[in-house]
Amino acid sequence: MPALKKKSLTELTWKSIAPPYLDFEYFADCRKVPFRHRAHLFDLANAWWLAECSTLAYADDDFVIQQLDRTDLDDVRFFKGKITQCFVANNSRCVIVAFRGSELRKRPGENDLSNVFADWLTNFRFVPVDWGQRGKVHQGFKAALDEVWQELSGYLDTLKDRRRTVWVTGHSMGAAVATLAADRYGNVRGLYTYGSPRVGDADFRSDYFVDTYRFVNNKDIVAKVPPQTLYVHVGNLKFIDAYGVLRDNELRWGRWADDLEDKVRNMFSSLGRMEPGFSGFVPDAVKDHAPTLYAIHIWNALVELQNH
């Protein structure tokens, strides 16, 4: 088999950073790197597949179906609420649940950013609420999951099969909702998240037993919220450094991330006032949150592993 080739990093501007990413080449060479549905513990090929699914989750239904046609995931179903949405793609071997992250641009035909601010007000709804028998979680993320849970869980139950393994994924707010979904459903082989905010308190983490891998790309600002005084991360960290090298520990990048809520609000306010054609400088902490960069970095790490 010919050696796999690395991908060039996407050039991102304020105009191109917001999803959906319709020009991104999804699942390229996926036949050479099949999804390993029986994998235990961390698997880099699965990390790439799930990063692609997390990125694709931002697109509309028809585009998602079109891109999944390149894979052997031959059935897809969509679940939508006002705050969140997800798709479930499956075949005879696995089920992948991919949650959409926060919206960053106007929807077609809308004249304001109401959908954008609805998502980010959810992100900033920091009030902890009870979660099951132990621990507290972010109110907004729980509310997002509750919107789709009854229908989603009912559908997943129809797919139960000893041969099928269930995998859950998401980027940004989608990663947070995916974390709660994996815990609530329980019978999950693995959870892979990208640019996830913190989701629950220390008690929630101590009672969280899903096999979880949490990717953080360098200075990604969203991985620093909500405040650490209220919430903690779950799972095993997979940190992508400034050179694209995948590590198991995070490099410290300073204290500039204080007052994140104001900074992110200002960022989206600026985004909403952009003139057509505006590009402009994108800070690393914002650019590093782009799901396409996660997918490309993980693909390149996979190529490095396969070719050596």
C-alpha positions as CSV (number, residue, x, y, z in Angstrom):
1,M,0.0,0.0,0.0
2,P,1.4,3.5,-0.9
3,A,2.5,5.6,2.0
4,L,-0.1,7.9,3.4
5,K,0.6,11.6,2.9
6,K,0.3,14.4,5.5
7,K,-2.1,17.3,4.9
8,S,-1.3,21.0,4.9
9,L,-2.8,23.0,7.6
10,T,-5.9,25.1,6.6
11,E,-5.3,28.8,6.4
12,L,-7.9,30.4,8.6
13,T,-9.3,33.9,8.6
14,W,-12.2,35.5,10.4
15,K,-14.2,34.8,7.2
16,S,-13.3,31.1,7.0
17,I,-13.0,30.0,10.6
18,A,-16.7,29.6,11.2
19,P,-18.3,26.3,10.3
20,P,-19.7,24.6,8.3
21,Y,-16.6,23.6,6.4
22,L,-18.0,22.7,3.0
23,D,-14.6,22.8,1.2
24,F,-12.9,20.4,3.6
25,E,-12.1,17.0,2.2
26,Y,-13.8,14.7,4.6
27,F,-12.7,11.1,5.1
28,A,-9.9,11.2,2.5
29,D,-8.1,7.8,2.3
30,C,-10.6,6.4,4.9
31,R,-10.5,3.0,3.1
32,K,-6.8,2.8,3.9
33,V,-7.4,3.6,7.6
34,P,-10.6,1.8,8.6
35,F,-12.4,2.5,11.8
36,R,-11.4,0.0,14.5
37,H,-14.7,-0.8,16.1
38,R,-13.2,-3.4,18.5
39,A,-10.4,-1.1,19.7
40,H,-9.7,-1.0,23.4
41,L,-8.0,2.0,25.0
42,F,-6.7,4.8,22.8
43,D,-6.6,4.4,19.0
44,L,-5.3,7.1,16.8
45,A,-7.2,5.9,13.7
46,N,-10.4,6.2,15.6
47,A,-9.4,9.6,16.9
48,W,-9.1,10.8,13.3
49,W,-12.4,9.3,12.2
50,L,-14.2,10.9,15.2
51,A,-12.5,14.3,14.6
52,E,-13.9,14.2,11.0
53,C,-17.3,13.3,12.3
54,S,-17.2,16.1,14.9
55,T,-16.3,18.6,12.1
56,L,-19.0,17.3,9.8
57,A,-21.6,17.6,12.5
58,Y,-21.8,21.4,11.8
59,A,-23.1,20.9,8.3
60,D,-26.7,20.4,7.0
61,D,-28.2,17.0,6.7
62,D,-27.8,16.6,2.9
63,F,-24.1,17.5,3.1
64,V,-23.5,15.0,6.0
65,I,-25.2,12.2,4.0
66,Q,-23.1,13.1,1.0
67,Q,-19.8,12.9,2.9
68,L,-20.7,9.8,4.8
69,D,-21.3,8.1,1.4
70,R,-17.5,7.9,1.1
71,T,-17.4,5.7,4.2
72,D,-18.9,2.3,5.1
73,L,-21.3,4.0,7.5
74,D,-24.4,3.2,5.5
75,D,-27.1,4.5,7.7
76,V,-27.5,8.0,9.3
77,R,-30.2,9.6,11.5
78,F,-30.4,13.2,12.7
79,F,-31.7,14.6,16.1
80,K,-32.3,18.3,16.6
81,G,-33.2,20.6,19.4
82,K,-33.1,24.4,19.6
83,I,-29.7,24.3,21.3
84,T,-28.0,21.3,20.0
85,Q,-28.2,18.6,17.3
86,C,-26.4,15.4,16.5
87,F,-26.2,12.7,13.9
88,V,-26.0,8.9,14.5
89,A,-24.1,7.0,11.7
90,N,-23.9,3.2,11.9
91,N,-23.2,0.0,10.1
92,S,-23.2,-3.7,11.2
93,R,-20.0,-3.1,13.4
94,C,-20.3,0.3,15.0
95,V,-22.5,3.2,16.0
96,I,-21.0,6.8,16.0
97,V,-22.9,9.6,17.7
98,A,-21.5,13.0,16.7
99,F,-22.8,16.2,18.4
100,R,-22.6,19.6,16.8
101,G,-20.6,22.4,18.5
102,S,-21.5,26.0,19.0
103,E,-22.5,28.0,15.9
104,L,-20.3,30.8,14.8
105,R,-22.2,32.4,11.9
106,K,-25.6,33.4,10.8
107,R,-27.9,30.7,9.4
108,P,-28.9,31.2,5.8
109,G,-31.7,33.7,5.5
110,E,-31.3,35.2,8.9
111,N,-30.3,38.8,9.5
112,D,-28.9,38.5,13.0
113,L,-26.7,36.3,15.1
114,S,-29.4,35.0,17.4
115,N,-28.5,31.4,16.8
116,V,-24.9,32.2,17.6
117,F,-25.7,33.9,20.9
118,A,-28.2,31.2,21.8
119,D,-25.3,28.7,21.7
120,W,-22.9,30.9,23.6
121,L,-25.4,31.9,26.2
122,T,-25.7,28.2,26.8
123,N,-21.9,27.9,27.1
124,F,-21.9,30.7,29.7
125,R,-24.8,29.4,31.8
126,F,-22.4,28.3,34.5
127,V,-24.8,27.4,37.2
128,P,-24.1,23.8,38.4
129,V,-27.1,21.5,38.5
130,D,-27.5,18.0,39.9
131,W,-26.5,15.1,37.6
132,G,-27.8,11.6,38.5
133,Q,-26.8,10.3,41.9
134,R,-23.5,12.1,42.2
135,G,-22.0,15.4,41.2
136,K,-23.1,18.6,39.4
137,V,-22.7,19.6,35.8
138,H,-23.0,22.7,33.7
139,Q,-26.7,23.7,33.4
140,G,-26.5,24.8,29.8
141,F,-24.9,21.6,28.6
142,K,-27.4,19.4,30.4
143,A,-30.3,21.4,29.0
144,A,-28.9,20.9,25.5
145,L,-28.7,17.1,26.0
146,D,-32.1,16.9,27.5
147,E,-33.6,18.4,24.4
148,V,-32.7,15.4,22.2
149,W,-32.2,12.7,24.8
150,Q,-35.5,10.8,24.8
151,E,-35.6,10.4,21.0
152,L,-31.8,9.8,20.7
153,S,-31.6,7.2,23.5
154,G,-34.7,5.4,22.1
155,Y,-33.1,5.1,18.7
156,L,-29.7,3.9,20.2
157,D,-31.6,1.2,22.0
158,T,-32.9,-0.1,18.6
159,L,-29.3,-0.5,17.4
160,K,-28.2,-2.6,20.4
161,D,-26.3,-5.6,19.1
162,R,-23.5,-7.6,20.5
163,R,-21.4,-7.0,17.4
164,R,-21.9,-3.2,17.4
165,T,-19.8,-0.9,19.5
166,V,-21.0,2.6,20.4
167,W,-18.7,5.7,20.1
168,V,-19.5,9.3,21.0
169,T,-17.8,12.4,19.9
170,G,-18.1,16.2,19.5
171,H,-16.3,19.5,19.2
172,S,-16.6,22.6,21.4
173,M,-20.1,22.6,23.0
174,G,-20.7,19.4,21.1
175,A,-17.9,17.8,23.1
176,A,-19.5,18.9,26.4
177,V,-22.9,17.5,25.4
178,A,-21.2,14.3,24.1
179,T,-19.5,13.9,27.5
180,L,-22.8,14.0,29.3
181,A,-24.5,11.7,26.7
182,A,-21.8,9.1,27.0
183,D,-22.1,9.1,30.8
184,R,-25.9,8.9,30.7
185,Y,-26.1,6.2,28.1
186,G,-23.4,4.1,29.7
187,N,-22.8,1.4,27.2
188,V,-20.2,3.3,25.2
189,R,-16.9,1.9,23.9
190,G,-15.2,5.2,23.7
191,L,-15.6,9.0,23.9
192,Y,-13.3,11.3,21.9
193,T,-13.7,15.0,22.3
194,Y,-12.1,18.0,20.6
195,G,-11.8,21.5,22.2
196,S,-14.1,20.6,25.0
197,P,-15.0,23.1,27.8
198,R,-15.2,21.8,31.3
199,V,-18.4,20.0,32.0
200,G,-18.8,18.9,35.7
201,D,-17.5,19.2,39.2
202,A,-15.0,17.0,41.0
203,D,-17.7,14.7,42.2
204,F,-18.9,14.2,38.7
205,R,-15.4,13.4,37.5
206,S,-14.9,10.9,40.3
207,D,-18.0,9.0,39.3
208,Y,-17.2,9.2,35.5
209,F,-16.1,5.8,34.1
210,V,-16.4,6.2,30.3
211,D,-13.2,5.5,28.4
212,T,-12.5,9.2,27.4
213,Y,-9.8,10.9,25.3
214,R,-9.9,14.7,25.4
215,F,-7.9,16.5,22.6
216,V,-6.7,20.1,23.2
217,N,-5.0,21.9,20.3
218,N,-2.3,24.2,21.7
219,K,-3.9,27.5,22.9
220,D,-7.5,26.6,22.3
221,I,-9.4,29.1,24.4
222,V,-12.5,27.0,24.9
223,A,-10.6,24.3,26.8
224,K,-10.1,26.9,29.5
225,V,-13.8,27.5,30.3
226,P,-15.9,27.4,32.4
227,P,-13.9,28.6,35.5
228,Q,-11.7,25.9,37.1
229,T,-13.1,26.9,40.5
230,L,-16.4,25.4,39.5
231,Y,-15.6,22.7,36.9
232,V,-12.9,20.2,36.0
233,H,-12.1,18.2,32.9
234,V,-12.7,14.4,32.6
235,G,-10.7,11.8,30.6
236,N,-7.2,11.3,29.3
237,L,-5.6,14.5,27.8
238,K,-4.2,14.3,24.3
239,F,-2.4,17.7,23.8
240,I,-1.4,19.0,20.4
241,D,1.5,21.3,20.8
242,A,2.5,24.3,18.7
243,Y,4.4,22.0,16.3
244,G,1.6,19.6,15.8
245,V,3.1,17.0,18.1
246,L,0.7,14.9,20.0
247,R,1.5,14.7,23.8
248,D,0.0,13.3,26.9
249,N,0.6,16.5,28.9
250,E,-0.3,20.1,28.4
251,L,2.2,22.9,27.9
252,R,1.5,26.0,30.0
253,W,0.9,29.1,27.9
254,G,0.5,31.8,30.4
255,R,-2.2,33.6,32.4
256,W,-3.6,35.7,29.6
257,A,-6.7,33.6,29.5
258,D,-8.2,35.4,32.6
259,D,-11.6,37.0,32.0
260,L,-12.4,34.5,29.3
261,E,-16.1,35.2,29.2
262,D,-15.6,38.9,28.3
263,K,-13.0,38.0,25.7
264,V,-15.2,35.4,24.0
265,R,-18.2,37.7,24.0
266,N,-16.1,40.5,22.5
267,M,-14.8,38.0,19.9
268,F,-18.3,37.0,18.7
269,S,-19.5,40.6,18.8
270,S,-16.6,41.5,16.4
271,L,-17.5,38.5,14.3
272,G,-21.1,39.6,14.0
273,R,-20.0,43.1,12.8
274,M,-17.7,41.8,10.1
275,E,-18.0,43.4,6.7
276,P,-18.2,41.0,3.7
277,G,-14.7,40.0,2.5
278,F,-13.1,40.9,5.8
279,S,-10.3,38.5,6.8
280,G,-8.1,40.0,9.5
281,F,-5.8,38.4,12.1
282,V,-7.1,35.6,14.1
283,P,-5.5,35.0,17.5
284,D,-4.0,31.6,18.1
285,A,-6.4,30.9,21.0
286,V,-9.3,31.3,18.6
287,K,-7.8,29.7,15.6
288,D,-6.6,26.7,17.5
289,H,-10.2,25.9,18.3
290,A,-11.1,25.2,14.7
291,P,-12.2,21.6,14.3
292,T,-10.5,21.2,10.9
293,L,-7.2,21.8,12.6
294,Y,-7.9,19.1,15.1
295,A,-8.7,16.7,12.2
296,I,-5.6,17.6,10.2
297,H,-3.2,17.4,13.2
298,I,-4.5,14.0,14.1
299,W,-4.3,12.8,10.6
300,N,-0.7,13.9,10.3
301,A,0.1,12.2,13.6
302,L,-1.5,9.0,12.2
303,V,0.5,9.3,9.0
304,E,3.7,9.7,11.1
305,L,2.8,6.6,13.0
306,Q,1.9,4.5,9.9
307,N,5.0,5.5,7.9
308,H,7.6,4.8,10.6
